[in-house]
Amino acid sequence: MFYSVDKSFNTPPKKAQVGAALITMLIVVLIVTMVATRLQTDFYKSVVGANSAVAYYQSQYLLDSLPDIAQLALEADSTDSYDALTDVWAVEQPAMPVPGGVLAARIVDGQSRFNLNALATPPQQGENFSEPQRMFVRLLQAIPDAQIDAMAAQQITSAVIDWIDDDQMVTGAQGAEDNYYVSQAGYRAANKRMISVSELKLIRHITLEQYHFIKPYLVALPSDQLALNVNTASLPLLRSINLGSQLSPLAIDQAEQWLQLREQTPFESIGSFDQSPTYRQLATAGAVDRGNLLVTADWLQIEADLQIEGRWFFATAIAERNGKELTVKHFAKGEL
């Protein structure tokens, strides 16, 4: 007996074979596309990463050279007996192009600004504030747009004193030590000298808006001395010079007389400053708060903003000056 075998049972139809092959091809194409996309993405990331690394190292090289740039500017300075805003190093230069970006650098007389660490000077017996502290109270009131009145200025001064002193005793009714900061902000008072003016953003009574207005007039030098260069100090700084019995700033028209005099001829000595009509009038009226007045720049602050490949970097250096030699005491840099 013979049996016939139905071959159609074991052999798939041609249409089914074609469909399976088509699905397989589509899967292969999808996998290849995914792999190609991943390779392209990885390649793009590697290129971007390489460019980013190059930009970073280039920025560090340029920023690290700032003290050398300042040194060259000092060597070009022909005036040794006094320092003024007309000196080569003090004249702000336009931003300069660098490979892949632009660099803006400037040298600022550190003694054209108020040294915050001078607030560590304690008051004498019977005084509420010491001489530097009284001058700071006046400065805060004299800064345009900061809108700080006499009471607010004293509150801020008390809080800054507590931030940099080495004890936990609150200064006045509006100071602030750990008992305030731990409960209100979650951190402690530094209780040491400031390294950066930016620490003010952490201190009681100072708003962020006020900080931006007062920052250009301040510096944190590694010294407790308050020394002001009368040839480079701004109008608000000059207005901080007043009778010790006064917490209000010197009248604008009186301080402007100093600006007019030094624009004609910079003060070559403190003796010539003392002979100015404004100062003689003050000295006749009583003891004058003046700190340690100078006509030279013994501290320089070197600042830079750098843009490379769409990224922004900054650097600040504090350097002590001895003639035309610089010794960097503090250097900070980072990315904005």
C-alpha positions as CSV (number, residue, x, y, z in Angstrom):
1,M,0.0,0.0,0.0
2,F,1.3,3.4,-0.9
3,Y,0.7,6.5,1.1
4,S,1.1,10.0,-0.3
5,V,2.8,12.6,1.8
6,D,1.4,16.2,2.0
7,K,4.6,18.3,1.5
8,S,2.8,21.5,2.1
9,F,2.7,20.6,5.8
10,N,6.5,20.8,6.3
11,T,7.3,23.6,3.8
12,P,6.2,27.1,4.7
13,P,4.5,29.1,2.0
14,K,6.7,31.4,-0.1
15,K,4.9,34.4,1.1
16,A,5.6,33.5,4.7
17,Q,9.3,33.1,3.9
18,V,9.5,36.5,2.3
19,G,7.7,38.1,5.3
20,A,10.2,36.5,7.7
21,A,13.1,37.6,5.7
22,L,11.7,41.1,5.5
23,I,11.3,41.3,9.3
24,T,14.8,40.0,9.7
25,M,16.2,42.7,7.4
26,L,14.2,45.4,9.2
27,I,15.6,44.2,12.6
28,V,19.2,44.3,11.1
29,V,18.6,47.8,9.7
30,L,17.2,48.9,13.1
31,I,20.2,47.5,14.9
32,V,22.7,49.1,12.5
33,T,20.9,52.4,12.8
34,M,21.0,52.3,16.6
35,V,24.7,51.4,16.6
36,A,25.5,54.2,14.1
37,T,23.5,56.7,16.1
38,R,25.3,55.6,19.3
39,L,28.7,55.9,17.6
40,Q,27.8,59.3,16.3
41,T,26.7,60.4,19.7
42,D,29.8,59.0,21.4
43,F,32.0,60.7,18.7
44,Y,30.3,64.0,19.3
45,K,30.7,63.7,23.0
46,S,34.3,62.9,22.7
47,V,34.9,65.9,20.4
48,V,33.0,68.2,22.8
49,G,34.9,66.7,25.7
50,A,38.2,67.2,24.0
51,N,37.3,70.8,23.2
52,S,36.1,71.4,26.7
53,A,39.4,70.0,28.2
54,V,41.5,72.1,25.8
55,A,39.5,75.2,26.9
56,Y,39.9,74.4,30.5
57,Y,43.7,73.9,30.4
58,Q,44.1,77.0,28.2
59,S,42.1,79.0,30.7
60,Q,44.3,77.8,33.6
61,Y,47.5,78.7,31.7
62,L,46.2,82.2,30.9
63,L,44.9,82.9,34.4
64,D,48.1,81.6,36.1
65,S,50.0,84.1,34.1
66,L,48.2,87.1,35.6
67,P,50.8,87.9,38.3
68,D,53.5,87.9,35.5
69,I,51.4,90.3,33.5
70,A,51.0,92.6,36.5
71,Q,54.8,92.4,37.1
72,L,55.4,93.6,33.5
73,A,53.0,96.5,34.0
74,L,54.8,97.6,37.2
75,E,58.2,97.5,35.5
76,A,56.8,100.0,32.9
77,D,55.7,102.4,35.7
78,S,58.0,105.4,35.7
79,T,56.7,106.9,39.0
80,D,58.1,105.5,42.2
81,S,57.4,108.2,44.8
82,Y,53.6,108.0,44.5
83,D,50.9,106.0,42.8
84,A,48.0,107.5,41.0
85,L,45.2,106.5,38.6
86,T,47.3,107.7,35.7
87,D,50.1,105.1,36.3
88,V,50.5,102.6,33.5
89,W,49.4,99.6,35.7
90,A,46.3,101.5,37.0
91,V,44.9,102.4,33.6
92,E,42.3,99.9,32.6
93,Q,43.0,98.3,29.2
94,P,40.4,97.0,26.7
95,A,39.8,93.3,26.5
96,M,42.4,91.4,24.5
97,P,41.7,88.6,22.1
98,V,43.2,85.2,22.9
99,P,43.0,81.9,21.0
100,G,39.4,80.9,21.1
101,G,38.1,83.8,23.2
102,V,38.8,87.1,24.9
103,L,40.6,88.1,28.2
104,A,39.8,91.2,30.3
105,A,42.4,91.9,33.0
106,R,42.9,94.8,35.3
107,I,45.1,95.8,38.2
108,V,43.5,97.6,41.1
109,D,45.2,99.4,44.0
110,G,44.2,97.3,47.0
111,Q,44.4,100.5,49.1
112,S,41.9,102.3,47.0
113,R,39.4,100.0,48.7
114,F,38.3,99.5,52.3
115,N,40.1,96.5,53.9
116,L,37.4,94.5,55.7
117,N,39.9,92.9,58.0
118,A,40.7,96.3,59.5
119,L,37.3,96.0,61.3
120,A,39.0,93.6,63.7
121,T,40.6,96.6,65.4
122,P,38.7,96.9,68.7
123,P,37.3,100.1,70.0
124,Q,39.0,102.0,72.8
125,Q,37.5,102.2,76.3
126,G,34.2,104.1,76.2
127,E,33.8,103.8,72.4
128,N,31.1,101.9,70.5
129,F,33.3,101.6,67.4
130,S,37.0,101.9,66.6
131,E,38.3,104.3,64.0
132,P,38.2,101.8,61.1
133,Q,34.7,100.7,62.2
134,R,33.4,104.3,62.2
135,M,34.9,104.8,58.7
136,F,33.1,101.7,57.5
137,V,29.8,103.0,58.8
138,R,30.3,106.2,56.9
139,L,31.4,104.3,53.7
140,L,28.3,102.2,53.7
141,Q,26.1,105.3,53.8
142,A,28.2,107.0,51.0
143,I,27.9,104.2,48.4
144,P,25.5,105.2,45.6
145,D,22.4,103.0,45.1
146,A,23.1,100.8,48.2
147,Q,20.5,102.7,50.1
148,I,22.0,102.0,53.5
149,D,21.1,104.5,56.2
150,A,23.0,105.2,59.4
151,M,21.2,102.6,61.5
152,A,21.5,99.9,58.8
153,A,25.2,100.7,58.4
154,Q,25.8,100.2,62.1
155,Q,23.9,96.9,62.1
156,I,26.0,95.7,59.2
157,T,29.2,96.8,60.8
158,S,28.4,95.0,64.0
159,A,27.6,91.8,62.1
160,V,30.9,91.9,60.1
161,I,32.9,92.5,63.3
162,D,31.4,89.4,64.8
163,W,32.1,87.4,61.6
164,I,35.9,88.1,61.8
165,D,36.5,88.3,65.5
166,D,37.7,85.2,67.4
167,D,35.0,85.1,70.1
168,Q,31.3,84.3,70.5
169,M,30.4,87.7,72.1
170,V,27.7,89.5,70.1
171,T,28.6,93.1,69.2
172,G,25.8,95.4,70.2
173,A,22.2,94.4,69.8
174,Q,22.4,93.7,66.0
175,G,25.6,91.6,65.8
176,A,25.5,87.9,65.0
177,E,27.5,84.9,66.3
178,D,26.8,81.1,66.1
179,N,23.6,81.4,68.1
180,Y,22.1,83.4,65.2
181,Y,23.7,81.6,62.2
182,V,23.1,78.1,63.4
183,S,19.4,78.7,64.0
184,Q,18.7,81.0,61.0
185,A,21.1,79.9,58.3
186,G,22.4,76.4,59.2
187,Y,26.1,77.4,59.4
188,R,28.5,79.0,61.9
189,A,30.3,82.4,62.0
190,A,33.8,82.2,60.5
191,N,35.4,83.9,63.5
192,K,38.5,84.5,61.5
193,R,39.8,87.1,59.1
194,M,38.2,87.2,55.7
195,I,39.8,85.7,52.6
196,S,37.2,87.0,50.2
197,V,34.8,89.9,50.0
198,S,32.2,87.3,48.9
199,E,31.9,86.2,52.5
200,L,29.6,89.2,53.0
201,K,26.9,87.3,51.3
202,L,26.7,85.0,54.3
203,I,26.5,87.8,56.9
204,R,23.5,89.1,58.7
205,H,21.8,92.3,57.5
206,I,23.4,92.3,54.1
207,T,21.1,91.7,51.2
208,L,22.3,90.3,47.9
209,E,21.4,93.5,46.1
210,Q,23.4,95.6,48.7
211,Y,26.3,93.2,48.3
212,H,26.6,93.9,44.6
213,F,26.6,97.7,45.2
214,I,29.2,97.7,48.0
215,K,31.5,95.0,46.6
216,P,33.5,97.3,44.3
217,Y,34.6,99.4,47.2
218,L,35.9,96.6,49.4
219,V,38.9,94.3,49.6
220,A,40.0,91.5,52.0
221,L,43.8,92.0,52.6
222,P,45.9,89.7,54.8
223,S,46.4,92.6,57.2
224,D,44.4,94.3,59.9
225,Q,45.6,97.7,58.9
226,L,43.3,100.3,57.2
227,A,45.5,102.1,54.7
228,L,44.0,104.4,52.0
229,N,45.8,105.8,49.0
230,V,44.4,109.3,48.6
231,N,45.4,109.3,45.0
232,T,43.3,106.3,44.0
233,A,40.5,106.1,46.6
234,S,37.0,106.7,45.2
235,L,34.6,109.4,46.3
236,P,32.8,107.1,48.8
237,L,36.1,106.1,50.3
238,L,37.2,109.7,50.7
239,R,33.9,110.5,52.3
240,S,34.6,108.0,55.0
241,I,37.3,110.4,56.3
242,N,35.5,112.7,58.8
243,L,35.5,113.9,62.4
244,G,35.7,111.0,64.9
245,S,32.6,112.4,66.6
246,Q,30.5,111.9,63.4
247,L,29.1,108.7,62.0
248,S,27.8,110.4,58.9
249,P,29.9,110.7,55.7
250,L,31.9,113.8,54.8
251,A,29.9,116.2,52.6
252,I,30.1,115.4,48.9
253,D,31.4,118.8,47.9
254,Q,34.2,118.7,50.5
255,A,35.4,115.2,49.3
256,E,35.1,116.3,45.7
257,Q,37.7,119.0,46.3
258,W,40.3,116.3,46.9
259,L,39.3,114.7,43.6
260,Q,39.7,118.0,41.8
261,L,43.1,118.6,43.4
262,R,44.5,115.2,42.5
263,E,43.2,115.4,38.9
264,Q,45.3,118.6,38.5
265,T,48.4,117.1,40.3
266,P,48.5,113.8,42.3
267,F,49.4,114.2,45.9
268,E,53.1,113.5,46.1
269,S,53.0,113.2,49.9
270,I,50.6,113.0,52.8
271,G,51.9,116.4,53.8
272,S,50.5,117.9,50.6
273,F,47.1,116.2,51.3
274,D,47.1,117.6,54.9
275,Q,47.6,121.1,53.5
276,S,44.4,120.8,51.4
277,P,41.6,123.3,52.4
278,T,39.2,120.5,53.1
279,Y,41.5,118.6,55.5
280,R,42.7,121.7,57.2
281,Q,39.1,122.7,57.9
282,L,38.4,119.2,59.3
283,A,41.5,119.2,61.5
284,T,40.6,122.6,62.9
285,A,37.2,121.2,64.0
286,G,38.6,118.2,65.9
287,A,40.2,114.8,65.7
288,V,39.8,113.2,62.2
289,D,39.2,109.6,61.4
290,R,41.6,108.8,58.5
291,G,43.2,105.5,59.1
292,N,46.7,105.3,57.7
293,L,46.7,107.6,54.7
294,L,49.2,106.9,51.9
295,V,50.2,108.1,48.4
296,T,51.5,104.7,47.3
297,A,50.0,101.3,46.5
298,D,51.5,98.6,48.7
299,W,48.8,96.0,47.9
300,L,47.5,95.2,44.4
301,Q,44.4,93.2,43.5
302,I,44.7,91.6,40.0
303,E,41.4,90.6,38.5
304,A,40.5,88.8,35.2
305,D,37.5,87.6,33.3
306,L,38.2,85.1,30.6
307,Q,35.8,83.7,27.9
308,I,37.0,80.7,25.9
309,E,34.8,78.4,23.7
310,G,31.6,79.8,25.3
311,R,32.8,79.2,28.8
312,W,33.6,81.9,31.4
313,F,36.4,81.8,33.9
314,F,37.6,84.3,36.5
315,A,40.6,84.8,38.7
316,T,41.6,87.2,41.6
317,A,45.0,87.6,43.1
318,I,46.1,89.6,46.1
319,A,49.8,90.7,45.9
320,E,52.0,92.6,48.2
321,R,54.2,95.2,46.4
322,N,57.7,96.2,47.3
323,G,58.8,98.7,44.7
324,K,58.4,96.9,41.4
325,E,58.4,93.4,42.9
326,L,55.2,91.5,43.6
327,T,54.6,88.7,46.1
328,V,51.3,86.9,45.6
329,K,49.6,86.2,49.0
330,H,46.3,84.9,47.8
331,F,45.1,83.5,44.4
332,A,41.7,82.2,43.5
333,K,40.2,81.1,40.2
334,G,37.2,79.3,39.0
335,E,34.5,79.0,36.4
336,L,31.3,81.1,36.3
